[in-house]
Amino acid sequence: MTAKSPSAPLRAQLRERILSRIVELKLKDVDAAEQLGLTAGQMSRLRQGEDIFTLDRLIDAAAHIGISVRMSATRPYGQG
């Protein structure tokens, strides 16, 4: 995944929300990884902010710890 991808800001925002939720739930990394469906290595990379996860994967992980994701799409300004 490249940082220039249009979905990069969305993935970063969701990654931060997931990490915040882990803190709220007071989960240890091993427990968080299990609940998110991640390996220990993937959990470490999530914590480090590595952009290795697809948006789909992050949405699925978020759902496993009670985060509901909503999305909206708009037309470019001035069109339509």
mmCIF file of the C-alpha atoms, coordinates in Angstrom:
data_MODEL
# 
_entry.id   MODEL 
# 
loop_
_atom_site.group_PDB 
_atom_site.id 
_atom_site.type_symbol 
_atom_site.label_atom_id 
_atom_site.label_alt_id 
_atom_site.label_comp_id 
_atom_site.label_asym_id 
_atom_site.label_entity_id 
_atom_site.label_seq_id 
_atom_site.pdbx_PDB_ins_code 
_atom_site.Cartn_x 
_atom_site.Cartn_y 
_atom_site.Cartn_z 
_atom_site.occupancy 
_atom_site.B_iso_or_equiv 
_atom_site.pdbx_formal_charge 
_atom_site.auth_seq_id 
_atom_site.auth_comp_id 
_atom_site.auth_asym_id 
_atom_site.auth_atom_id 
_atom_site.pdbx_PDB_model_num 
ATOM 1  C CA . MET A 1 1  ? 0.000   0.000   0.000   1.00 0.00 ? 1  MET A CA 1 
ATOM 2  C CA . THR A 1 2  ? 1.372   3.394   -0.880  1.00 0.00 ? 2  THR A CA 1 
ATOM 3  C CA . ALA A 1 3  ? 0.987   6.498   1.239   1.00 0.00 ? 3  ALA A CA 1 
ATOM 4  C CA . LYS A 1 4  ? -0.281  8.309   -1.870  1.00 0.00 ? 4  LYS A CA 1 
ATOM 5  C CA . SER A 1 5  ? -3.327  6.077   -2.123  1.00 0.00 ? 5  SER A CA 1 
ATOM 6  C CA . PRO A 1 6  ? -6.630  7.980   -1.826  1.00 0.00 ? 6  PRO A CA 1 
ATOM 7  C CA . SER A 1 7  ? -7.660  5.574   0.938   1.00 0.00 ? 7  SER A CA 1 
ATOM 8  C CA . ALA A 1 8  ? -4.531  6.238   3.041   1.00 0.00 ? 8  ALA A CA 1 
ATOM 9  C CA . PRO A 1 9  ? -6.129  8.989   5.182   1.00 0.00 ? 9  PRO A CA 1 
ATOM 10 C CA . LEU A 1 10 ? -9.172  6.797   5.812   1.00 0.00 ? 10 LEU A CA 1 
ATOM 11 C CA . ARG A 1 11 ? -7.004  3.847   6.803   1.00 0.00 ? 11 ARG A CA 1 
ATOM 12 C CA . ALA A 1 12 ? -4.927  6.047   9.112   1.00 0.00 ? 12 ALA A CA 1 
ATOM 13 C CA . GLN A 1 13 ? -8.026  7.466   10.787  1.00 0.00 ? 13 GLN A CA 1 
ATOM 14 C CA . LEU A 1 14 ? -9.531  4.034   11.312  1.00 0.00 ? 14 LEU A CA 1 
ATOM 15 C CA . ARG A 1 15 ? -6.217  2.630   12.561  1.00 0.00 ? 15 ARG A CA 1 
ATOM 16 C CA . GLU A 1 16 ? -6.056  5.402   15.189  1.00 0.00 ? 16 GLU A CA 1 
ATOM 17 C CA . ARG A 1 17 ? -9.651  4.761   16.243  1.00 0.00 ? 17 ARG A CA 1 
ATOM 18 C CA . ILE A 1 18 ? -8.950  1.059   16.641  1.00 0.00 ? 18 ILE A CA 1 
ATOM 19 C CA . LEU A 1 19 ? -5.907  1.805   18.794  1.00 0.00 ? 19 LEU A CA 1 
ATOM 20 C CA . SER A 1 20 ? -7.954  4.227   20.914  1.00 0.00 ? 20 SER A CA 1 
ATOM 21 C CA . ARG A 1 21 ? -10.630 1.576   21.404  1.00 0.00 ? 21 ARG A CA 1 
ATOM 22 C CA . ILE A 1 22 ? -7.995  -0.924  22.518  1.00 0.00 ? 22 ILE A CA 1 
ATOM 23 C CA . VAL A 1 23 ? -6.914  1.570   25.194  1.00 0.00 ? 23 VAL A CA 1 
ATOM 24 C CA . GLU A 1 24 ? -10.553 2.176   26.210  1.00 0.00 ? 24 GLU A CA 1 
ATOM 25 C CA . LEU A 1 25 ? -11.067 -1.568  26.627  1.00 0.00 ? 25 LEU A CA 1 
ATOM 26 C CA . LYS A 1 26 ? -7.744  -1.872  28.509  1.00 0.00 ? 26 LYS A CA 1 
ATOM 27 C CA . LEU A 1 27 ? -6.698  -4.775  26.296  1.00 0.00 ? 27 LEU A CA 1 
ATOM 28 C CA . LYS A 1 28 ? -3.192  -6.166  26.280  1.00 0.00 ? 28 LYS A CA 1 
ATOM 29 C CA . ASP A 1 29 ? -1.740  -6.543  22.798  1.00 0.00 ? 29 ASP A CA 1 
ATOM 30 C CA . VAL A 1 30 ? -2.115  -10.318 22.813  1.00 0.00 ? 30 VAL A CA 1 
ATOM 31 C CA . ASP A 1 31 ? -5.816  -10.017 23.708  1.00 0.00 ? 31 ASP A CA 1 
ATOM 32 C CA . ALA A 1 32 ? -6.371  -7.180  21.260  1.00 0.00 ? 32 ALA A CA 1 
ATOM 33 C CA . ALA A 1 33 ? -4.747  -9.158  18.456  1.00 0.00 ? 33 ALA A CA 1 
ATOM 34 C CA . GLU A 1 34 ? -6.977  -12.125 19.188  1.00 0.00 ? 34 GLU A CA 1 
ATOM 35 C CA . GLN A 1 35 ? -10.147 -10.014 19.209  1.00 0.00 ? 35 GLN A CA 1 
ATOM 36 C CA . LEU A 1 36 ? -9.125  -8.190  16.034  1.00 0.00 ? 36 LEU A CA 1 
ATOM 37 C CA . GLY A 1 37 ? -8.227  -11.427 14.284  1.00 0.00 ? 37 GLY A CA 1 
ATOM 38 C CA . LEU A 1 38 ? -4.587  -10.405 13.902  1.00 0.00 ? 38 LEU A CA 1 
ATOM 39 C CA . THR A 1 39 ? -1.315  -12.167 14.531  1.00 0.00 ? 39 THR A CA 1 
ATOM 40 C CA . ALA A 1 40 ? 1.050   -10.756 17.139  1.00 0.00 ? 40 ALA A CA 1 
ATOM 41 C CA . GLY A 1 41 ? 3.239   -9.425  14.323  1.00 0.00 ? 41 GLY A CA 1 
ATOM 42 C CA . GLN A 1 42 ? 0.313   -7.703  12.637  1.00 0.00 ? 42 GLN A CA 1 
ATOM 43 C CA . MET A 1 43 ? -0.711  -6.173  15.961  1.00 0.00 ? 43 MET A CA 1 
ATOM 44 C CA . SER A 1 44 ? 2.788   -4.802  16.385  1.00 0.00 ? 44 SER A CA 1 
ATOM 45 C CA . ARG A 1 45 ? 2.715   -3.319  12.892  1.00 0.00 ? 45 ARG A CA 1 
ATOM 46 C CA . LEU A 1 46 ? -0.700  -1.780  13.581  1.00 0.00 ? 46 LEU A CA 1 
ATOM 47 C CA . ARG A 1 47 ? 0.716   -0.129  16.718  1.00 0.00 ? 47 ARG A CA 1 
ATOM 48 C CA . GLN A 1 48 ? 3.718   1.153   14.775  1.00 0.00 ? 48 GLN A CA 1 
ATOM 49 C CA . GLY A 1 49 ? 1.418   2.776   12.235  1.00 0.00 ? 49 GLY A CA 1 
ATOM 50 C CA . GLU A 1 50 ? 2.571   0.690   9.319   1.00 0.00 ? 50 GLU A CA 1 
ATOM 51 C CA . ASP A 1 51 ? 0.215   1.029   6.388   1.00 0.00 ? 51 ASP A CA 1 
ATOM 52 C CA . ILE A 1 52 ? -0.129  -2.675  5.608   1.00 0.00 ? 52 ILE A CA 1 
ATOM 53 C CA . PHE A 1 53 ? -3.850  -3.191  6.060   1.00 0.00 ? 53 PHE A CA 1 
ATOM 54 C CA . THR A 1 54 ? -6.575  -2.763  3.471   1.00 0.00 ? 54 THR A CA 1 
ATOM 55 C CA . LEU A 1 55 ? -9.556  -0.623  4.336   1.00 0.00 ? 55 LEU A CA 1 
ATOM 56 C CA . ASP A 1 56 ? -11.712 -3.766  4.289   1.00 0.00 ? 56 ASP A CA 1 
ATOM 57 C CA . ARG A 1 57 ? -9.430  -5.468  6.803   1.00 0.00 ? 57 ARG A CA 1 
ATOM 58 C CA . LEU A 1 58 ? -9.472  -2.487  9.138   1.00 0.00 ? 58 LEU A CA 1 
ATOM 59 C CA . ILE A 1 59 ? -13.269 -2.239  8.943   1.00 0.00 ? 59 ILE A CA 1 
ATOM 60 C CA . ASP A 1 60 ? -13.571 -5.931  9.828   1.00 0.00 ? 60 ASP A CA 1 
ATOM 61 C CA . ALA A 1 61 ? -11.123 -5.562  12.718  1.00 0.00 ? 61 ALA A CA 1 
ATOM 62 C CA . ALA A 1 62 ? -12.970 -2.495  13.995  1.00 0.00 ? 62 ALA A CA 1 
ATOM 63 C CA . ALA A 1 63 ? -16.269 -4.368  13.993  1.00 0.00 ? 63 ALA A CA 1 
ATOM 64 C CA . HIS A 1 64 ? -14.740 -7.092  16.171  1.00 0.00 ? 64 HIS A CA 1 
ATOM 65 C CA . ILE A 1 65 ? -14.173 -4.573  18.979  1.00 0.00 ? 65 ILE A CA 1 
ATOM 66 C CA . GLY A 1 66 ? -17.453 -2.706  18.692  1.00 0.00 ? 66 GLY A CA 1 
ATOM 67 C CA . ILE A 1 67 ? -16.591 0.101   16.293  1.00 0.00 ? 67 ILE A CA 1 
ATOM 68 C CA . SER A 1 68 ? -19.232 0.904   13.731  1.00 0.00 ? 68 SER A CA 1 
ATOM 69 C CA . VAL A 1 69 ? -17.901 2.397   10.509  1.00 0.00 ? 69 VAL A CA 1 
ATOM 70 C CA . ARG A 1 70 ? -19.983 4.694   8.319   1.00 0.00 ? 70 ARG A CA 1 
ATOM 71 C CA . MET A 1 71 ? -18.839 6.124   5.064   1.00 0.00 ? 71 MET A CA 1 
ATOM 72 C CA . SER A 1 72 ? -20.097 8.743   2.667   1.00 0.00 ? 72 SER A CA 1 
ATOM 73 C CA . ALA A 1 73 ? -19.017 9.591   -0.837  1.00 0.00 ? 73 ALA A CA 1 
ATOM 74 C CA . THR A 1 74 ? -19.524 12.942  -2.474  1.00 0.00 ? 74 THR A CA 1 
ATOM 75 C CA . ARG A 1 75 ? -19.091 14.350  -5.927  1.00 0.00 ? 75 ARG A CA 1 
ATOM 76 C CA . PRO A 1 76 ? -16.288 16.798  -6.496  1.00 0.00 ? 76 PRO A CA 1 
ATOM 77 C CA . TYR A 1 77 ? -17.276 20.353  -5.632  1.00 0.00 ? 77 TYR A CA 1 
ATOM 78 C CA . GLY A 1 78 ? -19.184 22.052  -8.425  1.00 0.00 ? 78 GLY A CA 1 
ATOM 79 C CA . GLN A 1 79 ? -20.191 18.877  -10.258 1.00 0.00 ? 79 GLN A CA 1 
ATOM 80 C CA . GLY A 1 80 ? -23.693 17.538  -10.418 1.00 0.00 ? 80 GLY A CA 1 
# 
